[in-house]
């Protein structure tokens, strides 16, 4: 078989392994456009269609050598956090890797620091480098049908960015020693005894195995097995198991570098062992894992030939001062060896995220108004980084309590977001939202403030809103609503008509910038000024009558001055015109219910004047 044919077969086998072992295999080159395949047969795609915010940048040429993927990045200067959202299968276990290469793209020679999140959980504080690519990797079980990777600014003038994001599906039983409510954060993944980095296509899950420099007193050895069965729980690749390190004598131990942080953390370590040669009956290789110079695990390792023995250390804490080593047992004739090792620290329990009802409601808003799709990731979590236009409760599973969407240039009708039954405030004013006011708004049990001003809503106001005395409702600036001066019908919560409301006295809407506030008791100042107007007219009436009585005795037999009847009639007309104008203005500012009560107050005042 020719080399080209062999290469083609290897590609097919790699792709077959990929399709068989991974449901999700997405590689995102942030800041790039189009797609391409790299030397490891990984297909990379640009992020133009995956995120709406941020700015694509190119790193400076002449810096540390970088591959094609690290030559671009996307930087974010707005939003509390910016997120990439990747579709996955609910309950799937994934490996997610985020890479960052500053490359002095902004010519400031100031690599930034910022926070990295996934699915509402704090992942890591990213410390970028002027020269090196920084990678962070997490393994976890997703709780929804998407997973999100987010960056958030934590320091002034230090803008977060992303160079690459990779998502790989893992087998359902892999890394199962740690409960699914936790994530594993990679510290190191080492291939001992080799000089080359191992990843896809040698590893179907595209884990990156980094070669370890052989320390003094240790020897690199190669297996003579033609085939190594790697069918263990976590399926290390064959190419990793073909090499190992060992010592020269059984009296020497193998120290294991872990790179744990200075403070103690919960840990998980996977160690992989495979015998490099077939032993005869006089040979034996057995050893134990010592922790702080003691065989704490009580497990003896005997590496199998042509197979893999996996040993996992978990349910313990460790720090940089904790030592791990491999020490031969007393009856071993051969020194210890190790082929590969993965070292993780374990997260705090993962959040369940924002309440699912609120997530559904927010998704309805985002589907209707495309500008809102610029926000991704968990809406409320981590708590300092909720979406810019919502407020959330402080519950372990937060609820969305407020929507602040004023001036977002939203247009079209409101979608149904009635799932969001913890909402207390909704501010939608100063947009171009049209159609009827949805009846479900009046059925939100916790709603206290609803501002729909300066939109294009039309038709009646649902009675579930207008009759809600606990709700502050603002609807001014919607010329097609019934309160703008048109005869209309209010509606009940089931959408049926309750009959015509009182028609407003003028067909032309007067210019008025005062908000219309419904669903509350009659404002006292409306009644007060109505009574003041009536009282003023009646007082003028009495004064005119008194003057007439005083002057009429000398001038006319009946005591009525010349022209007195005309003046009184004119005063009555002027007063009545004032009252009528006041009534019209009141009717234009309040619902028919309020206008009726003011009419009654005016009539009572007039009756009192006549009785006087």
Secondary structure by P-SEA (a helix, b strand, c coil): ccaaaaaaaaaaaaaaaaaacccccccccccccccccccccbbbbbccccccbbbbbbccccccccccccccccccccccbbbbbbbbcccbbbbbbbbbbccccccccbbbbbbbbccccccccccccccbbbbbbbbbbbcccbbbbbcccccccbbbbbcbbbbbbccccccccccccbbbbbcccccccccccccccccccbbbbbbbcccccbbbbbbccccccccccccccccccccccccccccbbbbbbcccccccccbbbbbbbbbcccccccbbbbbbbbccccccccbbbbbbccbbbbbbbccccccccbbbbbbbcccccbbbbbccbbbbbbcccccccccaaaaaaaaaaaaaccccccccccccccccccccccccccccccccccccccccccccccccccccccccbbbbccccccccccccccccccccbbbbccccccccccccccccccccccccccccccccbbbbbbbccccccccccccccccccccccbbbbccccccaaaaaaaaaaaaaaaaaaaaaaaaaaaacccccccccccaaaaaaaaaaaaaaaaaaaaaaaaaacccaaaaaaaaaaaaaaaaaaaac
